[in-house]
Amino acid sequence: MAEAEVSSGANAVVRSRTLTLLVLGAVGASLAVALGSPVATAVIGLILFGVLHNLLEIRYVVGQFGSVLGRPFLDLLIALVTGIAVCHLLVGVVGRPAQLAEIALGYGVLLAAAHHVLDGRRRVAAWAVIGVAAGVSLAFPGYHVVVLAHLHQVVPLFFLWEWSGRITSRRGRQAFRAVQLLWVVAIPAVVLSGLLDGSLDADPGFVRSVVGDGHAVLASGALPGTAATVVGLRLLTVLAFLQTMHYVVWVALMPRIAPDASASFEARAPWLTGPRLWAVGFVAAAVFAVLFGIDFTRGTTMYAALSSYAAFVEVPVLLAMLVGAGRVSASTPASGGGVRPPASEALPFSAAASWALAPLPPLPPLPPTGGGSRTVGLRPDATSAVAPDPELGP
């Protein structure tokens, strides 16, 4: 028995190392394509994976942290985000008033989330910070839009950091987290510093027929007044790189390493099983591809409005993670309850490591796939496997 446990542990470490190396390889490939043609990378990635990654992102967040997104708070969240989507669609018609209303509703989501997941002094402090940030955003709406677009791309860092607490090997866990910091922090800093300016290229390449000279794409990722400068090109390159890694995480990585979240989601929405969700994603991607081809600007406006749901559904969970509010639970199908990681595994950004164990309805255990159910150096209370691939698509 002891020899079997040692062998299993060794295999887990190797499999954890393999996962880290695969992510590292994805980082290298994403950086290469972003440097080669940031405009084409951003456009092709949006067309192929934009809608699909939103669906998979919502599935993971709702499935893994369902206790935070209960009703009636979820109803309020959906109403606020619907208002955001409508305002975004009206910006082209109404102009600045609709843009300011969209920003105000976005901060309304933050205020509601703070009220939902925080209490006492933390709630008051969060409201104060949100109020100041809202004032700055409303005064400089052009900067708000660009900063928000970039910040959304780094959201996977927090979910991957939380998930990595399941890796039993301390070195394996540290290596995995180091790779995440590499692509979220280190590489963007290098690009923005100008060290890679010689490799940057603003030519839209083979997407010229869709976006023209690419100025609109450059403007979407650049601060006001910098779209035609090298600073704007750096910002777009960073956005294209982060966006590509964002897609890698939600489309390729999370469905493999967190099948428990998918199972929890399907327990709440049995009518939207894995194959159906992937089918919806592919069909919607095809529809938006046509819209992008007809009018790229209007297509991106519609896409941004719909993607607001994925962007803002994460807000309460992220706020609870970062502030350590004690109301986040990572649900597992096997136990129906939350997984409480040790204090040492809390996000380094949070003020506390308190986790609520809010049980969800029990689900049957996941069947072995791909030749077995051994996990990638996961803790005993974690159920998701890395190497087995329970869901490749519809």
C-alpha positions as YAML, in Angstrom:
chain: A
units: angstrom
residues:
- id: 1
  name: MET
  ca: [0.00, 0.00, 0.00]
- id: 2
  name: ALA
  ca: [2.80, 2.42, 0.91]
- id: 3
  name: GLU
  ca: [4.59, 1.72, -2.37]
- id: 4
  name: ALA
  ca: [1.35, 2.32, -4.28]
- id: 5
  name: GLU
  ca: [0.86, 5.67, -2.53]
- id: 6
  name: VAL
  ca: [4.44, 6.71, -3.31]
- id: 7
  name: SER
  ca: [3.97, 5.72, -6.95]
- id: 8
  name: SER
  ca: [0.68, 7.61, -7.15]
- id: 9
  name: GLY
  ca: [2.30, 10.68, -5.64]
- id: 10
  name: ALA
  ca: [5.18, 10.54, -8.09]
- id: 11
  name: ASN
  ca: [2.76, 10.23, -11.01]
- id: 12
  name: ALA
  ca: [0.78, 13.18, -9.68]
- id: 13
  name: VAL
  ca: [3.90, 15.35, -9.57]
- id: 14
  name: VAL
  ca: [4.80, 14.39, -13.14]
- id: 15
  name: ARG
  ca: [1.28, 15.12, -14.37]
- id: 16
  name: SER
  ca: [1.25, 18.45, -12.55]
- id: 17
  name: ARG
  ca: [4.57, 19.31, -14.19]
- id: 18
  name: THR
  ca: [3.11, 18.37, -17.57]
- id: 19
  name: LEU
  ca: [0.19, 20.72, -17.04]
- id: 20
  name: THR
  ca: [2.54, 23.58, -16.13]
- id: 21
  name: LEU
  ca: [4.69, 22.93, -19.19]
- id: 22
  name: LEU
  ca: [1.62, 22.87, -21.44]
- id: 23
  name: VAL
  ca: [0.52, 26.26, -20.10]
- id: 24
  name: LEU
  ca: [4.06, 27.56, -20.57]
- id: 25
  name: GLY
  ca: [3.99, 26.37, -24.17]
- id: 26
  name: ALA
  ca: [0.67, 28.15, -24.69]
- id: 27
  name: VAL
  ca: [2.23, 31.32, -23.28]
- id: 28
  name: GLY
  ca: [5.07, 31.12, -25.80]
- id: 29
  name: ALA
  ca: [2.77, 30.46, -28.74]
- id: 30
  name: SER
  ca: [0.36, 33.24, -27.73]
- id: 31
  name: LEU
  ca: [3.20, 35.73, -27.42]
- id: 32
  name: ALA
  ca: [4.59, 34.75, -30.80]
- id: 33
  name: VAL
  ca: [1.31, 35.31, -32.67]
- id: 34
  name: ALA
  ca: [0.57, 38.52, -30.76]
- id: 35
  name: LEU
  ca: [3.95, 39.98, -31.62]
- id: 36
  name: GLY
  ca: [3.70, 38.86, -35.23]
- id: 37
  name: SER
  ca: [0.33, 40.52, -35.87]
- id: 38
  name: PRO
  ca: [-1.58, 41.86, -32.89]
- id: 39
  name: VAL
  ca: [-4.43, 43.13, -35.03]
- id: 40
  name: ALA
  ca: [-4.99, 39.78, -36.75]
- id: 41
  name: THR
  ca: [-4.54, 37.88, -33.47]
- id: 42
  name: ALA
  ca: [-7.15, 39.99, -31.69]
- id: 43
  name: VAL
  ca: [-9.65, 39.75, -34.56]
- id: 44
  name: ILE
  ca: [-9.31, 36.04, -35.33]
- id: 45
  name: GLY
  ca: [-9.38, 35.12, -31.66]
- id: 46
  name: LEU
  ca: [-12.54, 37.15, -31.16]
- id: 47
  name: ILE
  ca: [-14.27, 35.53, -34.12]
- id: 48
  name: LEU
  ca: [-13.33, 31.96, -33.24]
- id: 49
  name: PHE
  ca: [-13.51, 31.90, -29.45]
- id: 50
  name: GLY
  ca: [-15.24, 35.07, -28.27]
- id: 51
  name: VAL
  ca: [-18.77, 33.74, -27.71]
- id: 52
  name: LEU
  ca: [-17.68, 30.22, -26.76]
- id: 53
  name: HIS
  ca: [-15.28, 31.38, -24.06]
- id: 54
  name: ASN
  ca: [-18.01, 33.55, -22.53]
- id: 55
  name: LEU
  ca: [-20.31, 30.56, -22.17]
- id: 56
  name: LEU
  ca: [-17.58, 28.35, -20.69]
- id: 57
  name: GLU
  ca: [-16.52, 31.15, -18.36]
- id: 58
  name: ILE
  ca: [-20.05, 31.57, -17.01]
- id: 59
  name: ARG
  ca: [-20.36, 27.80, -16.60]
- id: 60
  name: TYR
  ca: [-17.22, 27.61, -14.49]
- id: 61
  name: VAL
  ca: [-18.00, 30.59, -12.26]
- id: 62
  name: VAL
  ca: [-21.63, 29.59, -11.63]
- id: 63
  name: GLY
  ca: [-20.74, 25.93, -11.16]
- id: 64
  name: GLN
  ca: [-17.71, 26.43, -8.94]
- id: 65
  name: PHE
  ca: [-18.99, 29.33, -6.82]
- id: 66
  name: GLY
  ca: [-22.74, 28.83, -6.95]
- id: 67
  name: SER
  ca: [-23.28, 29.81, -3.32]
- id: 68
  name: VAL
  ca: [-22.24, 33.39, -4.07]
- id: 69
  name: LEU
  ca: [-24.63, 33.66, -7.00]
- id: 70
  name: GLY
  ca: [-27.87, 32.64, -5.35]
- id: 71
  name: ARG
  ca: [-31.23, 34.31, -5.71]
- id: 72
  name: PRO
  ca: [-32.46, 37.01, -5.22]
- id: 73
  name: PHE
  ca: [-28.99, 38.54, -5.69]
- id: 74
  name: LEU
  ca: [-28.59, 36.79, -9.04]
- id: 75
  name: ASP
  ca: [-31.82, 38.38, -10.28]
- id: 76
  name: LEU
  ca: [-30.53, 41.83, -9.33]
- id: 77
  name: LEU
  ca: [-27.19, 41.09, -11.00]
- id: 78
  name: ILE
  ca: [-28.87, 40.02, -14.24]
- id: 79
  name: ALA
  ca: [-31.06, 43.14, -14.23]
- id: 80
  name: LEU
  ca: [-28.09, 45.47, -13.76]
- id: 81
  name: VAL
  ca: [-26.01, 43.73, -16.43]
- id: 82
  name: THR
  ca: [-28.94, 43.83, -18.84]
- id: 83
  name: GLY
  ca: [-29.03, 47.57, -18.30]
- id: 84
  name: ILE
  ca: [-25.30, 47.72, -19.05]
- id: 85
  name: ALA
  ca: [-25.80, 45.77, -22.28]
- id: 86
  name: VAL
  ca: [-28.66, 48.01, -23.40]
- id: 87
  name: CYS
  ca: [-26.70, 51.18, -22.66]
- id: 88
  name: HIS
  ca: [-23.72, 49.84, -24.60]
- id: 89
  name: LEU
  ca: [-25.93, 49.26, -27.62]
- id: 90
  name: LEU
  ca: [-27.30, 52.79, -27.33]
- id: 91
  name: VAL
  ca: [-23.91, 54.52, -27.20]
- id: 92
  name: GLY
  ca: [-23.83, 54.77, -30.99]
- id: 93
  name: VAL
  ca: [-27.27, 56.40, -30.98]
- id: 94
  name: VAL
  ca: [-27.40, 58.49, -27.80]
- id: 95
  name: GLY
  ca: [-23.69, 59.09, -27.37]
- id: 96
  name: ARG
  ca: [-22.04, 60.18, -24.13]
- id: 97
  name: PRO
  ca: [-25.14, 59.94, -21.87]
- id: 98
  name: ALA
  ca: [-25.50, 56.23, -22.69]
- id: 99
  name: GLN
  ca: [-21.78, 55.69, -22.10]
- id: 100
  name: LEU
  ca: [-21.94, 57.37, -18.70]
- id: 101
  name: ALA
  ca: [-25.05, 55.36, -17.79]
- id: 102
  name: GLU
  ca: [-23.22, 52.17, -18.75]
- id: 103
  name: ILE
  ca: [-20.30, 53.08, -16.50]
- id: 104
  name: ALA
  ca: [-22.62, 54.02, -13.63]
- id: 105
  name: LEU
  ca: [-24.47, 50.70, -13.88]
- id: 106
  name: GLY
  ca: [-21.14, 48.88, -13.89]
- id: 107
  name: TYR
  ca: [-20.25, 50.49, -10.60]
- id: 108
  name: GLY
  ca: [-23.76, 49.67, -9.45]
- id: 109
  name: VAL
  ca: [-22.83, 46.01, -9.88]
- id: 110
  name: LEU
  ca: [-19.74, 46.59, -7.74]
- id: 111
  name: LEU
  ca: [-21.79, 48.30, -5.02]
- id: 112
  name: ALA
  ca: [-24.37, 45.51, -5.03]
- id: 113
  name: ALA
  ca: [-21.63, 42.87, -4.94]
- id: 114
  name: ALA
  ca: [-19.92, 44.60, -2.01]
- id: 115
  name: HIS
  ca: [-23.23, 44.67, -0.13]
- id: 116
  name: HIS
  ca: [-23.78, 41.00, -0.91]
- id: 117
  name: VAL
  ca: [-20.39, 39.53, 0.01]
- id: 118
  name: LEU
  ca: [-18.98, 42.01, 2.53]
- id: 119
  name: ASP
  ca: [-20.09, 43.30, 5.89]
- id: 120
  name: GLY
  ca: [-19.08, 45.80, 8.52]
- id: 121
  name: ARG
  ca: [-16.04, 47.96, 7.91]
- id: 122
  name: ARG
  ca: [-15.04, 46.05, 4.80]
- id: 123
  name: ARG
  ca: [-18.32, 46.91, 3.16]
- id: 124
  name: VAL
  ca: [-18.01, 50.60, 4.04]
- id: 125
  name: ALA
  ca: [-14.39, 50.70, 2.89]
- id: 126
  name: ALA
  ca: [-15.28, 48.97, -0.38]
- id: 127
  name: TRP
  ca: [-18.12, 51.41, -1.02]
- id: 128
  name: ALA
  ca: [-15.75, 54.33, -0.42]
- id: 129
  name: VAL
  ca: [-13.16, 52.97, -2.87]
- id: 130
  name: ILE
  ca: [-15.86, 52.19, -5.44]
- id: 131
  name: GLY
  ca: [-17.24, 55.70, -5.10]
- id: 132
  name: VAL
  ca: [-13.85, 57.28, -5.78]
- id: 133
  name: ALA
  ca: [-13.20, 54.96, -8.73]
- id: 134
  name: ALA
  ca: [-16.64, 55.72, -10.16]
- id: 135
  name: GLY
  ca: [-15.93, 59.44, -10.02]
- id: 136
  name: VAL
  ca: [-12.66, 58.98, -11.91]
- id: 137
  name: SER
  ca: [-14.29, 56.71, -14.52]
- id: 138
  name: LEU
  ca: [-17.18, 59.09, -15.13]
- id: 139
  name: ALA
  ca: [-14.73, 61.97, -15.53]
- id: 140
  name: PHE
  ca: [-12.56, 60.03, -17.99]
- id: 141
  name: PRO
  ca: [-14.86, 57.50, -19.74]
- id: 142
  name: GLY
  ca: [-12.42, 56.89, -22.60]
- id: 143
  name: TYR
  ca: [-9.78, 55.67, -20.20]
- id: 144
  name: HIS
  ca: [-12.33, 53.60, -18.27]
- id: 145
  name: VAL
  ca: [-13.26, 51.51, -21.31]
- id: 146
  name: VAL
  ca: [-9.65, 50.65, -22.19]
- id: 147
  name: VAL
  ca: [-8.59, 49.89, -18.61]
- id: 148
  name: LEU
  ca: [-11.64, 47.68, -18.11]
- id: 149
  name: ALA
  ca: [-10.87, 45.75, -21.31]
- id: 150
  name: HIS
  ca: [-7.32, 45.03, -20.13]
- id: 151
  name: LEU
  ca: [-8.31, 44.17, -16.57]
- id: 152
  name: HIS
  ca: [-10.86, 41.63, -17.75]
- id: 153
  name: GLN
  ca: [-8.14, 39.67, -19.53]
- id: 154
  name: VAL
  ca: [-6.23, 39.03, -16.28]
- id: 155
  name: VAL
  ca: [-9.23, 37.64, -14.39]
- id: 156
  name: PRO
  ca: [-8.18, 33.99, -15.03]
- id: 157
  name: LEU
  ca: [-5.15, 34.54, -12.76]
- id: 158
  name: PHE
  ca: [-7.36, 34.56, -9.67]
- id: 159
  name: PHE
  ca: [-9.37, 31.50, -10.63]
- id: 160
  name: LEU
  ca: [-6.24, 29.55, -11.60]
- id: 161
  name: TRP
  ca: [-4.56, 30.58, -8.35]
- id: 162
  name: GLU
  ca: [-7.53, 29.30, -6.38]
- id: 163
  name: TRP
  ca: [-7.67, 26.06, -8.37]
- id: 164
  name: SER
  ca: [-3.94, 25.41, -7.94]
- id: 165
  name: GLY
  ca: [-4.52, 24.89, -4.23]
- id: 166
  name: ARG
  ca: [-5.51, 21.36, -5.27]
- id: 167
  name: ILE
  ca: [-1.97, 20.54, -6.41]
- id: 168
  name: THR
  ca: [-0.40, 18.61, -3.55]
- id: 169
  name: SER
  ca: [3.23, 19.17, -4.50]
- id: 170
  name: ARG
  ca: [4.40, 22.50, -3.12]
- id: 171
  name: ARG
  ca: [6.98, 22.89, -5.89]
- id: 172
  name: GLY
  ca: [4.44, 21.93, -8.51]
- id: 173
  name: ARG
  ca: [1.97, 24.43, -7.11]
- id: 174
  name: GLN
  ca: [4.58, 27.21, -7.03]
- id: 175
  name: ALA
  ca: [5.71, 26.44, -10.57]
- id: 176
  name: PHE
  ca: [2.13, 26.51, -11.85]
- id: 177
  name: ARG
  ca: [1.47, 29.85, -10.17]
- id: 178
  name: ALA
  ca: [4.76, 31.28, -11.40]
- id: 179
  name: VAL
  ca: [3.75, 30.56, -14.99]
- id: 180
  name: GLN
  ca: [0.46, 32.40, -14.43]
- id: 181
  name: LEU
  ca: [2.31, 35.45, -13.08]
- id: 182
  name: LEU
  ca: [4.63, 35.23, -16.08]
- id: 183
  name: TRP
  ca: [1.88, 35.75, -18.63]
- id: 184
  name: VAL
  ca: [-0.30, 38.10, -16.57]
- id: 185
  name: VAL
  ca: [2.40, 40.39, -15.15]
- id: 186
  name: ALA
  ca: [5.94, 39.85, -16.48]
- id: 187
  name: ILE
  ca: [5.38, 39.60, -20.22]
- id: 188
  name: PRO
  ca: [2.98, 42.57, -20.46]
- id: 189
  name: ALA
  ca: [5.50, 44.63, -18.47]
- id: 190
  name: VAL
  ca: [8.26, 43.73, -20.92]
- id: 191
  name: VAL
  ca: [6.11, 44.62, -23.94]
- id: 192
  name: LEU
  ca: [5.00, 47.93, -22.42]
- id: 193
  name: SER
  ca: [8.60, 48.81, -21.54]
- id: 194
  name: GLY
  ca: [9.45, 48.93, -25.25]
- id: 195
  name: LEU
  ca: [12.05, 46.16, -25.19]
- id: 196
  name: LEU
  ca: [10.17, 44.30, -27.94]
- id: 197
  name: ASP
  ca: [9.30, 47.28, -30.14]
- id: 198
  name: GLY
  ca: [11.42, 45.88, -32.96]
- id: 199
  name: SER
  ca: [9.08, 42.88, -33.17]
- id: 200
  name: LEU
  ca: [5.79, 44.78, -33.21]
- id: 201
  name: ASP
  ca: [3.77, 45.10, -36.40]
- id: 202
  name: ALA
  ca: [0.59, 47.13, -36.90]
- id: 203
  name: ASP
  ca: [-0.22, 45.61, -40.30]
- id: 204
  name: PRO
  ca: [-3.65, 43.90, -40.14]
- id: 205
  name: GLY
  ca: [-2.46, 41.28, -42.60]
- id: 206
  name: PHE
  ca: [-5.09, 38.83, -43.82]
- id: 207
  name: VAL
  ca: [-7.88, 40.45, -41.77]
- id: 208
  name: ARG
  ca: [-7.58, 43.69, -43.72]
- id: 209
  name: SER
  ca: [-10.75, 42.83, -45.63]
- id: 210
  name: VAL
  ca: [-12.61, 42.73, -42.29]
- id: 211
  name: VAL
  ca: [-11.09, 45.64, -40.35]
- id: 212
  name: GLY
  ca: [-9.58, 47.85, -43.06]
- id: 213
  name: ASP
  ca: [-6.36, 49.50, -41.95]
- id: 214
  name: GLY
  ca: [-6.88, 48.21, -38.39]
- id: 215
  name: HIS
  ca: [-7.12, 51.66, -36.80]
- id: 216
  name: ALA
  ca: [-10.42, 50.79, -35.09]
- id: 217
  name: VAL
  ca: [-8.83, 47.69, -33.55]
- id: 218
  name: LEU
  ca: [-5.81, 49.69, -32.40]
- id: 219
  name: ALA
  ca: [-8.09, 52.29, -30.83]
- id: 220
  name: SER
  ca: [-10.02, 49.61, -28.92]
- id: 221
  name: GLY
  ca: [-6.94, 48.61, -26.98]
- id: 222
  name: ALA
  ca: [-5.18, 51.96, -26.69]
- id: 223
  name: LEU
  ca: [-5.62, 54.90, -24.38]
- id: 224
  name: PRO
  ca: [-7.25, 57.99, -25.92]
- id: 225
  name: GLY
  ca: [-4.87, 59.77, -28.29]
- id: 226
  name: THR
  ca: [-2.34, 56.91, -28.48]
- id: 227
  name: ALA
  ca: [-3.86, 54.69, -31.20]
- id: 228
  name: ALA
  ca: [-1.47, 56.00, -33.88]
- id: 229
  name: THR
  ca: [1.61, 55.88, -31.65]
- id: 230
  name: VAL
  ca: [3.98, 53.14, -30.56]
- id: 231
  name: VAL
  ca: [2.35, 53.22, -27.12]
- id: 232
  name: GLY
  ca: [-0.96, 52.31, -28.71]
- id: 233
  name: LEU
  ca: [0.67, 49.44, -30.59]
- id: 234
  name: ARG
  ca: [2.24, 48.16, -27.38]
- id: 235
  name: LEU
  ca: [-1.10, 48.27, -25.61]
- id: 236
  name: LEU
  ca: [-2.83, 46.42, -28.44]
- id: 237
  name: THR
  ca: [-0.07, 43.79, -28.45]
- id: 238
  name: VAL
  ca: [-0.53, 43.26, -24.73]
- id: 239
  name: LEU
  ca: [-4.30, 43.05, -25.18]
- id: 240
  name: ALA
  ca: [-3.98, 40.56, -28.04]
- id: 241
  name: PHE
  ca: [-1.59, 38.41, -26.00]
- id: 242
  name: LEU
  ca: [-3.69, 38.48, -22.83]
- id: 243
  name: GLN
  ca: [-6.86, 37.87, -24.82]
- id: 244
  name: THR
  ca: [-5.33, 34.80, -26.46]
- id: 245
  name: MET
  ca: [-4.27, 33.39, -23.09]
- id: 246
  name: HIS
  ca: [-7.71, 34.26, -21.75]
- id: 247
  name: TYR
  ca: [-9.20, 32.04, -24.44]
- id: 248
  name: VAL
  ca: [-6.68, 29.28, -23.75]
- id: 249
  name: VAL
  ca: [-7.70, 29.19, -20.10]
- id: 250
  name: TRP
  ca: [-11.45, 29.13, -20.59]
- id: 251
  name: VAL
  ca: [-11.72, 27.05, -23.77]
- id: 252
  name: ALA
  ca: [-8.83, 24.58, -23.47]
- id: 253
  name: LEU
  ca: [-7.77, 24.45, -19.81]
- id: 254
  name: MET
  ca: [-10.70, 24.84, -17.43]
- id: 255
  name: PRO
  ca: [-13.02, 22.27, -19.07]
- id: 256
  name: ARG
  ca: [-10.23, 19.69, -18.59]
- id: 257
  name: ILE
  ca: [-9.02, 20.47, -15.09]
- id: 258
  name: ALA
  ca: [-12.33, 21.44, -13.46]
- id: 259
  name: PRO
  ca: [-15.04, 18.98, -14.58]
- id: 260
  name: ASP
  ca: [-16.56, 19.27, -11.10]
- id: 261
  name: ALA
  ca: [-17.57, 22.86, -11.85]
- id: 262
  name: SER
  ca: [-19.22, 21.71, -15.09]
- id: 263
  name: ALA
  ca: [-21.14, 19.02, -13.21]
- id: 264
  name: SER
  ca: [-22.30, 21.52, -10.58]
- id: 265
  name: PHE
  ca: [-23.48, 23.90, -13.28]
- id: 266
  name: GLU
  ca: [-25.39, 21.16, -15.09]
- id: 267
  name: ALA
  ca: [-27.11, 20.28, -11.82]
- id: 268
  name: ARG
  ca: [-28.51, 23.81, -11.75]
- id: 269
  name: ALA
  ca: [-29.18, 23.95, -15.50]
- id: 270
  name: PRO
  ca: [-29.71, 20.38, -16.72]
- id: 271
  name: TRP
  ca: [-31.09, 21.69, -19.99]
- id: 272
  name: LEU
  ca: [-27.64, 23.10, -20.86]
- id: 273
  name: THR
  ca: [-25.35, 20.10, -20.75]
- id: 274
  name: GLY
  ca: [-21.80, 20.12, -22.07]
- id: 275
  name: PRO
  ca: [-22.51, 19.12, -25.69]
- id: 276
  name: ARG
  ca: [-25.41, 21.56, -25.93]
- id: 277
  name: LEU
  ca: [-23.36, 24.42, -24.52]
- id: 278
  name: TRP
  ca: [-20.53, 23.78, -26.97]
- id: 279
  name: ALA
  ca: [-23.05, 23.56, -29.83]
- id: 280
  name: VAL
  ca: [-24.60, 26.89, -28.81]
- id: 281
  name: GLY
  ca: [-21.13, 28.41, -28.67]
- id: 282
  name: PHE
  ca: [-20.18, 27.21, -32.14]
- id: 283
  name: VAL
  ca: [-23.47, 28.30, -33.70]
- id: 284
  name: ALA
  ca: [-23.27, 31.73, -32.07]
- id: 285
  name: ALA
  ca: [-19.65, 32.06, -33.22]
- id: 286
  name: ALA
  ca: [-20.76, 31.37, -36.79]
- id: 287
  name: VAL
  ca: [-23.49, 34.01, -36.56]
- id: 288
  name: PHE
  ca: [-21.09, 36.60, -35.17]
- id: 289
  name: ALA
  ca: [-18.52, 35.73, -37.82]
- id: 290
  name: VAL
  ca: [-21.07, 36.78, -40.42]
- id: 291
  name: LEU
  ca: [-21.83, 39.98, -38.47]
- id: 292
  name: PHE
  ca: [-18.14, 40.80, -38.18]
- id: 293
  name: GLY
  ca: [-17.70, 40.25, -41.90]
- id: 294
  name: ILE
  ca: [-20.62, 42.55, -42.78]
- id: 295
  name: ASP
  ca: [-19.80, 45.35, -40.33]
- id: 296
  name: PHE
  ca: [-16.97, 44.73, -37.89]
- id: 297
  name: THR
  ca: [-17.69, 47.79, -35.75]
- id: 298
  name: ARG
  ca: [-21.36, 46.95, -35.22]
- id: 299
  name: GLY
  ca: [-20.51, 43.31, -34.70]
- id: 300
  name: THR
  ca: [-18.05, 44.14, -31.93]
- id: 301
  name: THR
  ca: [-20.63, 46.45, -30.34]
- id: 302
  name: MET
  ca: [-23.17, 43.63, -30.17]
- id: 303
  name: TYR
  ca: [-20.56, 41.18, -28.94]
- id: 304
  name: ALA
  ca: [-19.38, 43.55, -26.19]
- id: 305
  name: ALA
  ca: [-22.96, 44.02, -25.02]
- id: 306
  name: LEU
  ca: [-23.58, 40.28, -24.73]
- id: 307
  name: SER
  ca: [-20.17, 39.60, -23.14]
- id: 308
  name: SER
  ca: [-21.11, 41.95, -20.30]
- id: 309
  name: TYR
  ca: [-22.87, 39.03, -18.63]
- id: 310
  name: ALA
  ca: [-19.68, 36.97, -18.46]
- id: 311
  name: ALA
  ca: [-17.60, 39.94, -17.36]
- id: 312
  name: PHE
  ca: [-19.84, 41.04, -14.50]
- id: 313
  name: VAL
  ca: [-21.01, 37.66, -13.19]
- id: 314
  name: GLU
  ca: [-17.44, 37.23, -11.92]
- id: 315
  name: VAL
  ca: [-17.47, 40.46, -9.90]
- id: 316
  name: PRO
  ca: [-19.04, 39.14, -6.66]
- id: 317
  name: VAL
  ca: [-16.78, 36.08, -6.65]
- id: 318
  name: LEU
  ca: [-13.64, 38.10, -7.33]
- id: 319
  name: LEU
  ca: [-14.55, 40.64, -4.67]
- id: 320
  name: ALA
  ca: [-15.05, 37.90, -2.11]
- id: 321
  name: MET
  ca: [-11.76, 36.27, -3.15]
- id: 322
  name: LEU
  ca: [-9.69, 39.44, -3.01]
- id: 323
  name: VAL
  ca: [-11.12, 40.83, 0.19]
- id: 324
  name: GLY
  ca: [-11.49, 37.47, 1.90]
- id: 325
  name: ALA
  ca: [-15.14, 38.04, 2.70]
- id: 326
  name: GLY
  ca: [-15.85, 34.53, 3.90]
- id: 327
  name: ARG
  ca: [-18.71, 33.87, 1.49]
- id: 328
  name: VAL
  ca: [-16.94, 32.13, -1.35]
- id: 329
  name: SER
  ca: [-17.29, 28.38, -1.66]
- id: 330
  name: ALA
  ca: [-15.64, 26.10, -4.16]
- id: 331
  name: SER
  ca: [-18.25, 23.41, -4.71]
- id: 332
  name: THR
  ca: [-17.50, 19.78, -5.47]
- id: 333
  name: PRO
  ca: [-19.99, 17.29, -6.88]
- id: 334
  name: ALA
  ca: [-18.78, 14.48, -4.69]
- id: 335
  name: SER
  ca: [-19.38, 16.17, -1.38]
- id: 336
  name: GLY
  ca: [-21.92, 18.76, -2.37]
- id: 337
  name: GLY
  ca: [-20.10, 21.28, -0.23]
- id: 338
  name: GLY
  ca: [-17.24, 23.66, -0.36]
- id: 339
  name: VAL
  ca: [-13.58, 22.80, -0.37]
- id: 340
  name: ARG
  ca: [-11.75, 24.70, 2.31]
- id: 341
  name: PRO
  ca: [-8.11, 25.15, 1.44]
- id: 342
  name: PRO
  ca: [-5.54, 25.72, 4.17]
- id: 343
  name: ALA
  ca: [-4.77, 29.28, 5.13]
- id: 344
  name: SER
  ca: [-1.45, 29.10, 3.29]
- id: 345
  name: GLU
  ca: [-3.32, 28.55, 0.02]
- id: 346
  name: ALA
  ca: [-5.37, 31.74, 0.19]
- id: 347
  name: LEU
  ca: [-4.95, 34.22, -2.60]
- id: 348
  name: PRO
  ca: [-1.99, 36.44, -1.73]
- id: 349
  name: PHE
  ca: [-4.13, 39.48, -2.53]
- id: 350
  name: SER
  ca: [-6.83, 38.75, 0.04]
- id: 351
  name: ALA
  ca: [-7.04, 40.12, 3.55]
- id: 352
  name: ALA
  ca: [-8.16, 36.83, 5.06]
- id: 353
  name: ALA
  ca: [-8.46, 33.17, 4.21]
- id: 354
  name: SER
  ca: [-12.01, 32.55, 5.39]
- id: 355
  name: TRP
  ca: [-14.17, 30.35, 3.21]
- id: 356
  name: ALA
  ca: [-17.84, 29.52, 3.63]
- id: 357
  name: LEU
  ca: [-18.98, 25.96, 3.19]
- id: 358
  name: ALA
  ca: [-22.31, 26.54, 1.51]
- id: 359
  name: PRO
  ca: [-23.54, 23.12, 0.30]
- id: 360
  name: LEU
  ca: [-25.08, 22.60, -3.08]
- id: 361
  name: PRO
  ca: [-27.31, 19.64, -3.93]
- id: 362
  name: PRO
  ca: [-25.20, 16.45, -3.96]
- id: 363
  name: LEU
  ca: [-24.24, 15.11, -7.37]
- id: 364
  name: PRO
  ca: [-23.06, 11.68, -8.41]
- id: 365
  name: PRO
  ca: [-19.27, 11.27, -8.67]
- id: 366
  name: LEU
  ca: [-17.72, 11.79, -12.07]
- id: 367
  name: PRO
  ca: [-17.02, 8.54, -13.90]
- id: 368
  name: PRO
  ca: [-13.44, 7.72, -14.89]
- id: 369
  name: THR
  ca: [-12.55, 8.83, -18.39]
- id: 370
  name: GLY
  ca: [-9.56, 8.49, -20.58]
- id: 371
  name: GLY
  ca: [-8.32, 5.35, -18.85]
- id: 372
  name: GLY
  ca: [-8.73, 6.29, -15.19]
- id: 373
  name: SER
  ca: [-9.55, 8.96, -12.65]
- id: 374
  name: ARG
  ca: [-6.13, 9.70, -11.18]
- id: 375
  name: THR
  ca: [-5.68, 13.37, -10.52]
- id: 376
  name: VAL
  ca: [-2.83, 15.72, -11.23]
- id: 377
  name: GLY
  ca: [-1.35, 16.04, -7.80]
- id: 378
  name: LEU
  ca: [-4.69, 17.10, -6.40]
- id: 379
  name: ARG
  ca: [-5.63, 17.21, -2.76]
- id: 380
  name: PRO
  ca: [-7.86, 14.37, -1.51]
- id: 381
  name: ASP
  ca: [-10.91, 16.65, -1.31]
- id: 382
  name: ALA
  ca: [-10.63, 17.77, -4.94]
- id: 383
  name: THR
  ca: [-12.40, 15.85, -7.67]
- id: 384
  name: SER
  ca: [-11.27, 17.39, -10.94]
- id: 385
  name: ALA
  ca: [-8.79, 15.58, -13.14]
- id: 386
  name: VAL
  ca: [-6.30, 17.18, -15.50]
- id: 387
  name: ALA
  ca: [-5.15, 14.62, -18.02]
- id: 388
  name: PRO
  ca: [-8.51, 12.88, -18.60]
- id: 389
  name: ASP
  ca: [-10.55, 14.89, -21.03]
- id: 390
  name: PRO
  ca: [-14.22, 14.55, -20.10]
- id: 391
  name: GLU
  ca: [-15.36, 17.07, -22.64]
- id: 392
  name: LEU
  ca: [-13.71, 18.02, -25.90]
- id: 393
  name: GLY
  ca: [-16.74, 19.44, -27.58]
- id: 394
  name: PRO
  ca: [-20.23, 18.65, -28.70]
...
